[in-house]
Amino acid sequence: MTEEEVKEARKQSYIAGEYFARGVIKTLVCFCVIFWVVAAVLAVGKGLLGIGTNNSDLDGFRRSGFHVRTDYGTRVQYLVTPEGHAIPRVNKDGQTILIPEGGK
């Protein structure tokens, strides 16, 4: 091979590598865009459909913030508000709800 042929082969190799790199980058960008669009659609759909919520939630996007805590010394369960107020859980007869001995 002559020196000119070697230079031309290197040039063609460089151009092919450049096109390959551009293709890889373009594919990665497309994948990322599709991923984030699907994630956004699922997040909005979850909020609109109310998936993962219950009747104490304000709507699909704003949860009530209430959670249950248990005092394992007395076995009493408390409903705790977002502000930190603890209210004992009671059944329909007004009796305090207790967890079973040694249970959760």
HUFEN-V199656 format. One record per residue. N is the residue number from 0. NEAR is the number of other ideal C-beta (glycine too) atoms within 10 Angstrom. Layout:
n=N near=NEAR
n=N near=NEAR
This chain:
n=0 near=8
n=1 near=7
n=2 near=7
n=3 near=8
n=4 near=9
n=5 near=10
n=6 near=11
n=7 near=12
n=8 near=11
n=9 near=10
n=10 near=10
n=11 near=10
n=12 near=10
n=13 near=10
n=14 near=10
n=15 near=10
n=16 near=10
n=17 near=10
n=18 near=10
n=19 near=10
n=20 near=10
n=21 near=10
n=22 near=10
n=23 near=10
n=24 near=10
n=25 near=10
n=26 near=10
n=27 near=10
n=28 near=10
n=29 near=10
n=30 near=10
n=31 near=10
n=32 near=10
n=33 near=10
n=34 near=10
n=35 near=10
n=36 near=10
n=37 near=10
n=38 near=10
n=39 near=10
n=40 near=10
n=41 near=11
n=42 near=11
n=43 near=12
n=44 near=11
n=45 near=14
n=46 near=15
n=47 near=11
n=48 near=10
n=49 near=13
n=50 near=10
n=51 near=10
n=52 near=17
n=53 near=9
n=54 near=6
n=55 near=10
n=56 near=15
n=57 near=10
n=58 near=10
n=59 near=16
n=60 near=13
n=61 near=10
n=62 near=15
n=63 near=13
n=64 near=12
n=65 near=13
n=66 near=11
n=67 near=10
n=68 near=11
n=69 near=16
n=70 near=13
n=71 near=10
n=72 near=6
n=73 near=11
n=74 near=15
n=75 near=16
n=76 near=17
n=77 near=17
n=78 near=16
n=79 near=14
n=80 near=13
n=81 near=10
n=82 near=6
n=83 near=6
n=84 near=9
n=85 near=12
n=86 near=10
n=87 near=14
n=88 near=15
n=89 near=12
n=90 near=9
n=91 near=5
n=92 near=5
n=93 near=6
n=94 near=10
n=95 near=13
n=96 near=15
n=97 near=16
n=98 near=14
n=99 near=7
n=100 near=6
n=101 near=7
n=102 near=9
n=103 near=6
